[in-house]
């Protein structure tokens, strides 16, 4: 695991919490029969996780937050 130089304890704490949640809610809750099985279950977990409400996003799901962000900050598009 790498830590970027200059990152504060708060940033590292968020990453560590994310890793702990992944461990508890995904890795500890599943058994994998192959790399392909891991990849399939990880894809399903990613979809499920991104549709869960997060208090850090004011109750929005990550997908809702991203959709709203794109409305407010559209990507640069050249005509």
ChimeraX attribute file (.defattr): number of C-alpha atoms within 10 A of each C-alpha:
attribute: neighborCount
match mode: 1-to-1
recipient: residues
	/A:1	3
	/A:2	4
	/A:3	10
	/A:4	9
	/A:5	6
	/A:6	6
	/A:7	9
	/A:8	10
	/A:9	9
	/A:10	9
	/A:11	12
	/A:12	13
	/A:13	11
	/A:14	11
	/A:15	13
	/A:16	12
	/A:17	12
	/A:18	12
	/A:19	12
	/A:20	13
	/A:21	13
	/A:22	15
	/A:23	13
	/A:24	12
	/A:25	13
	/A:26	16
	/A:27	15
	/A:28	10
	/A:29	9
	/A:30	13
	/A:31	11
	/A:32	12
	/A:33	8
	/A:34	9
	/A:35	9
	/A:36	10
	/A:37	12
	/A:38	15
	/A:39	12
	/A:40	13
	/A:41	17
	/A:42	15
	/A:43	12
	/A:44	11
	/A:45	15
	/A:46	12
	/A:47	12
	/A:48	10
	/A:49	17
	/A:50	15
	/A:51	14
	/A:52	14
	/A:53	16
	/A:54	14
	/A:55	9
	/A:56	9
	/A:57	11
	/A:58	9
	/A:59	12
	/A:60	17
	/A:61	18
	/A:62	17
	/A:63	15
	/A:64	16
	/A:65	17
	/A:66	13
	/A:67	13
	/A:68	13
	/A:69	11
	/A:70	11
	/A:71	10
	/A:72	9
	/A:73	10
	/A:74	10
	/A:75	8
	/A:76	6
	/A:77	5
	/A:78	4
	/A:79	3
